[in-house]
């Protein structure tokens, strides 16, 4: 058995286990399984692993460092040019990286400031004019659920004004909210707070119905509180592999 075959078998087993967990979580919450998207977080793993996941039927992948994502997306496109993959940026994003992200990302889930909105809007406009992308950029507002200093995300009270800023641009499309449950708070409490914020957001912006919440260790709790997308890395790909970006 080749190395690729062994890795494919590992990933197939992990994917089956994650899907079983998702199905069970959806059933427990009284929700259809298709309500929740599985987003594979491929940071620190090579493009070859992403290609194998695509072979297994996944189409949504996430990165959290622009300098790692850019060459990986390019390599993946060479390996699987017809995969139809969608790439998400889920890590904190500096404004000076907006131009590069606008060239490869379909979705940015970590929008947390008006200045970043402005930077992304301008970057997408330039990318559209240059033929480097063909459609607006979908974005989610990242919410900081414990408001710890230095953590990514905006305060809950800033979500609606930031959403308003996003919807005034023609280059960005508001899709919902994203958050990471803080270690200092029970995940159920954190995800309930996010659900309430998401409900309030949808009242003013009906198109913003997505809730990106839940990871390998807490996806069941997130699904129980309305998550529409779980971001799974370790449970799917294993322990992090250190690679050069």
C-alpha positions as CSV (number, residue, x, y, z in Angstrom):
1,X,0.0,0.0,0.0
2,X,1.4,3.4,-1.0
3,X,1.7,6.3,1.4
4,X,-1.1,8.1,-0.3
5,X,-3.3,5.0,0.0
6,X,-2.5,4.7,3.7
7,X,-3.3,8.4,4.3
8,X,-6.5,8.1,2.3
9,X,-7.6,5.2,4.5
10,X,-6.8,7.2,7.6
11,X,-8.8,10.2,6.4
12,X,-11.7,8.1,5.3
13,X,-12.0,6.5,8.7
14,X,-11.7,9.9,10.5
15,X,-14.3,11.4,8.1
16,X,-16.7,8.6,8.8
17,X,-16.4,9.1,12.5
18,X,-16.9,12.9,12.3
19,X,-19.9,12.4,10.1
20,X,-21.4,9.9,12.6
21,X,-20.9,12.5,15.4
22,X,-22.5,15.2,13.3
23,X,-25.4,13.0,12.4
24,X,-26.0,12.0,16.0
25,X,-25.7,15.7,17.1
26,X,-28.2,16.8,14.6
27,X,-30.6,13.9,15.5
28,X,-30.3,14.9,19.2
29,X,-31.1,18.5,18.3
30,X,-34.0,17.5,16.1
31,X,-32.3,18.9,13.0
32,X,-31.7,17.4,9.6
33,X,-28.1,16.4,9.0
34,X,-27.9,18.6,5.9
35,X,-28.5,21.7,8.1
36,X,-24.8,21.6,9.3
37,X,-21.9,22.0,7.0
38,X,-18.6,20.3,7.7
39,X,-15.6,22.6,7.2
40,X,-12.3,20.9,7.2
41,X,-9.6,23.0,8.9
42,X,-6.5,22.1,7.0
43,X,-3.9,24.4,8.6
44,X,-0.4,22.9,8.9
45,X,-1.4,20.0,6.7
46,X,-0.2,19.7,3.1
47,X,-2.2,20.3,-0.1
48,X,-1.9,16.5,-0.7
49,X,-4.1,15.9,2.3
50,X,-6.6,18.4,1.1
51,X,-6.7,16.7,-2.3
52,X,-7.4,13.3,-0.6
53,X,-10.3,14.9,1.4
54,X,-11.7,16.3,-1.8
55,X,-11.5,12.7,-3.3
56,X,-13.6,11.6,-0.3
57,X,-16.3,14.2,-1.1
58,X,-15.4,17.3,0.9
59,X,-15.5,20.6,-0.8
60,X,-15.1,23.2,2.0
61,X,-11.7,23.9,3.5
62,X,-10.3,26.4,5.9
63,X,-7.0,28.1,6.7
64,X,-6.0,30.5,9.4
65,X,-2.7,31.9,8.1
66,X,-2.7,33.8,4.8
67,X,1.0,33.0,4.1
68,X,0.4,29.3,4.4
69,X,-3.0,29.3,2.6
70,X,-1.9,31.1,-0.6
71,X,0.6,28.6,-1.9
72,X,-1.5,25.7,-0.6
73,X,-4.6,26.8,-2.5
74,X,-2.4,27.1,-5.6
75,X,-0.9,23.7,-5.2
76,X,-4.4,22.1,-4.5
77,X,-5.7,23.7,-7.7
78,X,-3.0,22.0,-9.6
79,X,-3.7,18.7,-7.9
80,X,-7.5,18.8,-8.3
81,X,-8.3,21.5,-10.8
82,X,-11.9,20.3,-11.1
83,X,-12.7,19.9,-7.4
84,X,-14.9,23.0,-7.1
85,X,-13.5,23.6,-3.6
86,X,-14.5,26.6,-1.5
87,X,-11.8,28.2,0.8
88,X,-12.5,29.9,4.1
89,X,-10.2,32.2,6.0
90,X,-10.9,31.6,9.7
91,X,-7.9,33.1,11.4
92,X,-7.3,36.7,12.5
93,X,-6.6,38.8,9.4
94,X,-4.3,41.8,9.3
95,X,-5.4,44.6,6.9
96,X,-2.2,44.4,4.9
97,X,-3.1,40.8,4.0
98,X,-6.5,41.7,2.6
99,X,-5.2,42.0,-1.0
100,X,-3.7,38.5,-1.0
101,X,-6.7,36.9,0.7
102,X,-9.0,38.5,-1.9
103,X,-7.3,36.4,-4.5
104,X,-8.0,33.0,-3.1
105,X,-10.7,33.1,-0.4
106,X,-14.4,32.5,-1.1
107,X,-15.3,33.3,2.5
108,X,-13.6,35.3,5.3
109,X,-15.1,34.3,8.7
110,X,-13.0,36.6,10.9
111,X,-14.2,40.1,10.1
112,X,-14.1,42.1,13.3
113,X,-13.5,45.8,12.6
114,X,-14.7,48.5,10.3
115,X,-11.1,49.0,9.1
116,X,-10.9,45.4,8.0
117,X,-14.2,45.8,6.2
118,X,-12.7,48.8,4.3
119,X,-9.5,46.9,3.5
120,X,-11.3,43.8,2.3
121,X,-13.8,45.8,0.2
122,X,-11.0,47.7,-1.6
123,X,-9.0,44.5,-2.1
124,X,-12.0,42.6,-3.6
125,X,-12.7,45.6,-5.8
126,X,-9.2,45.5,-7.1
127,X,-9.3,41.8,-7.6
128,X,-12.5,41.9,-9.5
129,X,-11.1,44.6,-11.8
130,X,-7.9,42.7,-12.4
131,X,-9.8,39.5,-13.2
132,X,-8.4,37.7,-10.1
133,X,-11.9,36.8,-8.8
134,X,-15.3,36.8,-10.4
135,X,-17.7,37.4,-7.5
136,X,-18.0,39.3,-4.2
137,X,-16.5,37.9,-1.0
138,X,-18.7,36.3,1.5
139,X,-18.0,37.3,5.1
140,X,-19.0,36.5,8.7
141,X,-18.6,38.7,11.7
142,X,-16.4,37.1,14.3
143,X,-17.7,37.6,17.8
144,X,-15.5,37.6,20.9
145,X,-17.6,35.8,23.4
146,X,-15.4,36.6,26.5
147,X,-14.0,39.9,25.2
148,X,-10.5,38.9,26.3
149,X,-7.8,41.4,25.3
150,X,-5.9,40.2,22.2
151,X,-8.4,37.6,21.1
152,X,-9.9,38.0,17.7
153,X,-13.5,39.1,17.2
154,X,-15.6,42.1,18.0
155,X,-17.6,42.7,21.2
156,X,-21.3,41.5,21.0
157,X,-22.4,45.1,21.0
158,X,-20.4,45.9,17.9
159,X,-21.9,43.1,15.7
160,X,-24.9,45.1,14.3
161,X,-22.9,48.3,13.5
162,X,-20.2,46.1,11.8
163,X,-22.9,44.3,9.9
164,X,-24.3,47.6,8.7
165,X,-20.8,48.6,7.5
166,X,-20.4,45.3,5.6
167,X,-23.8,45.7,3.8
168,X,-23.0,49.2,2.6
169,X,-20.3,47.8,0.3
170,X,-20.9,46.1,-3.0
171,X,-17.9,43.9,-2.8
172,X,-18.8,42.0,0.4
173,X,-21.7,39.8,1.2
174,X,-22.7,39.4,4.9
175,X,-23.5,35.7,5.7
176,X,-23.6,35.5,9.5
177,X,-21.5,35.2,12.6
178,X,-18.5,33.1,13.8
179,X,-17.1,32.5,17.2
180,X,-14.8,30.2,19.2
181,X,-16.1,29.1,22.6
182,X,-13.7,30.5,25.2
183,X,-12.0,28.0,27.5
184,X,-13.1,30.1,30.5
185,X,-16.8,29.5,29.8
186,X,-18.8,26.4,29.3
187,X,-19.3,25.8,25.6
188,X,-23.1,25.6,26.0
189,X,-23.3,29.0,27.6
190,X,-21.0,30.5,25.0
191,X,-22.9,29.0,22.1
192,X,-26.3,30.1,23.5
193,X,-25.0,33.7,23.7
194,X,-23.9,33.4,20.0
195,X,-27.3,32.0,19.1
196,X,-29.0,35.0,20.6
197,X,-26.6,37.4,18.8
198,X,-27.3,35.5,15.5
199,X,-31.1,35.8,16.0
200,X,-30.8,39.5,16.5
201,X,-28.6,39.9,13.4
202,X,-31.1,38.0,11.3
203,X,-33.9,40.3,12.3
204,X,-32.1,43.2,10.6
205,X,-30.2,41.2,8.0
206,X,-32.2,38.2,6.9
207,X,-29.5,37.0,4.5
208,X,-27.1,36.6,7.4
209,X,-28.3,33.2,8.6
210,X,-25.0,31.3,9.1
211,X,-23.6,30.4,12.5
212,X,-20.0,29.1,12.3
213,X,-19.4,27.5,15.6
214,X,-18.1,24.3,17.1
215,X,-14.8,22.4,16.6
216,X,-13.5,18.9,17.2
217,X,-14.1,19.0,21.0
218,X,-17.4,20.8,21.2
219,X,-19.3,20.3,17.9
220,X,-22.2,18.6,19.6
221,X,-22.8,21.5,21.9
222,X,-22.6,23.9,18.9
223,X,-25.1,21.9,16.9
224,X,-27.5,21.9,19.8
225,X,-27.4,25.7,19.9
226,X,-28.0,26.2,16.2
227,X,-24.6,26.1,14.5
228,X,-24.9,25.7,10.7
229,X,-21.1,25.1,10.2
230,X,-18.6,23.2,12.3
231,X,-14.9,23.8,11.8
232,X,-13.1,20.5,12.3
233,X,-9.4,19.9,12.2
234,X,-7.9,17.5,14.7
235,X,-10.7,15.0,14.7
236,X,-10.4,14.8,10.9
237,X,-6.7,15.2,10.1
238,X,-5.1,14.1,13.4
239,X,-2.4,16.0,15.3
240,X,-1.0,19.1,13.7
241,X,1.8,18.5,11.2
242,X,4.4,21.3,11.2
243,X,5.1,22.4,7.7
244,X,6.8,25.5,6.3
245,X,4.2,28.0,4.9
